[in-house]
Amino acid sequence: MMIYKLPTGDKLHKYNRCLVVPFEGKRKVMSTSMHNGGYREDLTGIFNHDVNPGPGKLCEYCKPDQKELIKRFIIDELGLDYETVAYMATIVSMDSAAIKSENYDELSVTAIATASLEVNGGRVGEPATCYEKHGQSINLRPGTINIMVFVNADMTPGCMARSIVTATEAKTAALQELIASSLNSTGIATGSGTDNIMIIANAESDNTLTYAGKHGKLGELIGKLVMSAVKESLEKHMGLTEKSQHSMLARLKRYGVNEKNFIDKLDENSLDKKYSVAEFVDYIHSIDSKAEIVTLTSLYVHLLDQLNWALISIKEAETCGNIILKNIAQYLGTSLSLEDIHSKTKDECIKLMLESFINTIYLGLDLNNLK
């Protein structure tokens, strides 16, 4: 089914759990695809493939050495030339794809994104999970943010490479604005471990562009369209939005604090426990999205971030953290007397500050707030 006509004149089709673009003419492609990737002028098409087999099933396309299986799929199921096609894989349904397009004068740019962070969202520079050597296969988990950017103008190879930089910055900025969690550290995610980008230019255009950085209109359009498309697809696929992040638990997630940590605090005081676990969970969720709680939690977590980034000292984090906790206690209608923690290390400080936060919320338990 044809679902969109692109500014290059090509048509975007959706079938066999793929978004497929057979080229109508000569195109230049710069991509991170593991099949026919890099800079190419001989491709006849590209596609994005949903390889998610369903809950509890192993994706056969993600196993090492599945070249022949993929080749037969491209030829028999998609009707494309294996030798002249590049592709991306993801666990995201093509129904969750987002398409954003904008024109300026004779320039037209379209960004298409499918986005997920739930499997392998991470922050650049974290410890690796594999090492490639002498052609050894790498087993990757395709959570994946996949991005296609179509430009109706011709572009120099350098401009196309610059476009990948701009699109990557835009993707990361979108995740930063959502405070999306890395699954491997306390950091804000910068992407997933298997993200891919494709830049497609119309080689038949008489308008050749040479710059795609932030100072130029092309860079501006790529940036804002990719940001918008990534955010929309994240919302469609996993419900990640500004609204879903307006939550105490969402803000604490990066630091490993969740509902269970608060329940454990209730269990620690089981000898004089007044409330059931169910009642306590109701209490946590009754305050989870309160404006004051979310705002104060955000400030508290940002103290931890700045401590991690060496922008503030341990003493500064502890002192200002106590000020925030006293404000939370005041809002919850409970008294709280805090002493300086006097941590010796950054990691110890973060651990103790998180324990103090959980204890502050626990002491605010008042089921009258739920009635």
N, C-alpha and C positions, 0 to 999 in steps of 0.2 A: 504494500500500500504506500503510495506516494503521500508524504505528510508535509513537505515543505519544499519550495523552490528557492534555491540559494542565489546570492548576488552574482556568483560566477556563471549562473545559468544552469548549474547542475541541480539534480533533483535528489532529495533525501527520502529514502524508502525505509519502511519498517517491516521486516519479515524474518521468520526463523530466529526470533529473539535477538535481532541485530538492527542497528541503524546502518544502512548501506548507501554509499554515494558512488555510483558509476560516473566517471567523468565524461562530460559531453565534448570536451576539447582538450587541448594541451594544458596541463597544470604543473606547477612546481609544488613539491611537498617537502617540508622539513618536519621530521617527526622523531619521537623517541621509541617508535615501534621496534620490537625485537625481531620482526620479520620485515625486511626491506625498509628499515629505518634510515635515519640520517637525511641527507639532501638528495632528492631524486627528481628527475625530469621525465622519467619513463613510466610512471605509474598510470594505471587505467582506472583505479578506484581505491576506496578506503572503506573500512567499516569498524564499528564498535560492537562487541559481542558480549551478551549476557551469558556467562558460563555457569551460573548458579544452578546446580541440579536439584535443589530443594533441601529442606531441613534434614540433617542427619546423613546426607549422601555425600560421597567424595566426588569432587569434580574431576572427571577423567581428562578434560582438556588441560588441567593444571599439573598433571603428573609429568615428571621428566620424560624426555624422549618420546613425545607424542606427535612428532612432526607429520607422520603419515596420516594420522587421524585428523589433524587440523587441515592438512592438504585436501583430503577427500571431502571434508565439510565445505571448504571454500569452493571447490569445483562443483560438487554434486548438489549441495544444498543452497548455495548462494549464487551459483552460476557465474563466478568470477575467475579470472586468470591468476592462478597461484603465484606465478612469477612476477606479476606486475601489480600486486595489491599489497597494501600495508594495513595492519589492523591493531586493535586494542581489545583487551579482555577486562571484564568486571563482574562483580556479583550483583550489580544494580540492574533492575528491570529497565528495559528501554521505555516503559511507560513513565518512568521517573525522570526522563531526560528533560532538560530545560533548553529552550532556544531563545536567544536574544539577538536582535538585529537593529542596526541604526545606520542612517545615511548622513553624510556631510558633503555638500557640493556633489562631485561625481564619485566620491569614495563611499563604499558600502562595506560594512564589516558584520559578520554573524558569528556568534559564539554558541556552541552546543556542548553541554556538559552533562555527564552522569557522575554522581558523587556519593561516596560512602566513606565513613571513618570507623565503622563499628567492628571491623575485622583487624585492620592493621594500621590504624591512625597513629601517627607518631610525630616526633620533633626531630629535625635534622641534627645529626651529630650524636644520636643515641647509639648504644652498643648494637652492633650488627647481629643478625641471626644466621648468616651464612657467609661463605668465602669462596669466590670463584678462582680456579687455578687450572691452567692448561686445558680449557674446554670442559671442565667438570660442570655438570648440570646444576642449576640452582632451583630449588623448590620454593616458589613464591605463592603467597596467599593473596588472591585478587580482591581486596576490599575496594580500593581504587577510586581516584578522581580522574576521569578521562575527559579531555577537552579537545574539541576541534574548533579552529578559527579559520573562517573563510573570508578572503579579501578579494574584491572584484578587480583589483589592480594587479599588475605585475610587480614583483619584488626582487631585489638583489638577494643573493644567498646570505650576505651579512645582515640585511634587513630581516630576513626570515629567522635567522639565529637570534637576533635581538628581540624578535616577537616572542620567542619561547621564554626569554628572560622576563619580558613584561607580563606575559600570561601567567608565569609562575609566581611573580610578585603579587599579581591580582588574586590568584588562588589563596596564597598565604595570607593576604590582607583580609580576605573573606573569612577565613578560619579564625584570625585574630579578633575580628569584630564580633564573632560568635563565642569567643573564649572556648573554642573546641578543645577537648581534652586529648592529650597524648595517652595512649594505652600502655606506654612503656616507662613513663617518668612523670614528674610533677609539672612538666612543661605544657605550654599551649601548643597544640598540633600545628605543624607547618604543611602537612599533607599526609598521604598514606605511603606505605613502602613500595607501592606498585603504580604510582601515578604515571599517566602518559599525556603527551600533548602533540597535536598535529596542526601545522600551519599550512594552509592551502592558498596559493596565489594563482591568479589567472594569467598564464604565460602568453595568452593571445591579446592581452590589453596593450594599448599604446601608452599607457600611463605607468611608468616604472617608479616605484617607491624605494627609497634608500635608507629610511630611518623609522624605527618603531619604538623609540624610547619615550619617556614620560613627557618630554618637551614638545613632541609632535602630535598632531591630531590622530594619526593612526594609533600611536601608543595610548592616547587617552581613550579611544573607542575600545581597543582591545582590553584595556584595564577595567573599565567600568562594566563592559558586557560580560567578561569572564567572571568578575566578582558577582554580578547579579545572577548569572546562570548557575554558578556553583552553589550559591545560597539557596536558590529555588530548588535545585535537585536534592540538596541535603534535606530540605523540608519535605519534599515528596517521598524520598526514600526512607528517612529515619526520623522525621519529625523534629529535626534540629533547627530551631528558630530563635530569634530574639526572645520570644515569649517563653519558650521551653527553658531557656537559660536564665529566666528571671526566677531563680530558685536557690535557696540556701544549699540544698543538696547538690545541685548542679555546679555551683561555685566551688564546693569542697571536693568534688569528685577527683580532681587532679591530684589531690593530696591524700587519696585513699580513704576518705571519710564518707561513709554511707549510712543508710538506715540501721545497719547491723551494729555499727559502733555505738549508737545511742541505745540500742536495745541491750548491748553488753553492759552499759553503764547502769541500766535498770537492774540487771542480774546481779551486779556487784553489791547492790543494796537490797538483796532479796529478803534479808531478815526482817526489815521493817517496810517491805514493799506494800504500797497502798493501791497500786494500779496494775492491771494486767498488761501484758505485752501489746494486745490489741488496742487498749486505751492509750498506751504510750505512743504507739505508731500514729494513732489519730491525732494526738497532740502535735507530734513532729510535723505532720502534713498540714495541720491547721495553721502553723506559723511559717511553713516552708516558703511561701511566695509573698509574705507580708513585706510591704515596701521597706520598712525600717530594718527588718531582719536581713533582707537581701542586700540592701545597701551597706549595712555595717559588716556583713559577712564578706562582701566584695572588698571592702577596705582592709579587712583582716587578712584575707588571702593575698592581696597585693603586697602587704607587708612581707609575707613569706616569700613571694616572688622576688621582691627587691633584696631580701636577705640572700636568697639563692644566687642572685645576679651580682652580689657584692656591691650593691648600691647603697645599702645601709648596714650599720653594725648590728651585732647581736643585742647589745644594750638598747639601741634605738628601737629594734623590733619588739623586744620585750616590754619596754616602757610604753610605747604607743599601742601595742597589743592590749595591754591592761586597760588603757583608756577606752578602747573600743569595747572590751568585754564589760566594763562597768556601764556603758551606755546600753548594751544589750540587756544586761540584768535589770537596769532601770525600766526599759521598755516592757520586759516580762513581769515586772512588779515584784522582783525578789531582791534581796540584799546580797552583795557579793564583796568579800574582802580578799584582795589579791596581793600577794607579796612578789617582789622581784624574783624571777626564776634563777638568775645568775648562771646561765648555761655556759658550758666550757667550749662547746663546738656548735657550728651552724646546725648540723643534723640533730643534735640534742635539743637545741632551741626550738626547732621546727616541731619535733615530736612533743615536747612539753607544751608548746603553745597550742597545738591541736588538742591535746588532752584538756587544757584549760577551757578551750572553746566548747568541747563536748560537755564538760562538767557544768559550764554556765547555762547551756541550753537545758540540761537535765534539772538543774535547780529551779528553773523557771516553770517546771511542770505544774499546771493548774487546770484541772479538768473543767473548772467553771468556765474557762474560755471556750470550751467546746459546746456548751449548752445554749 
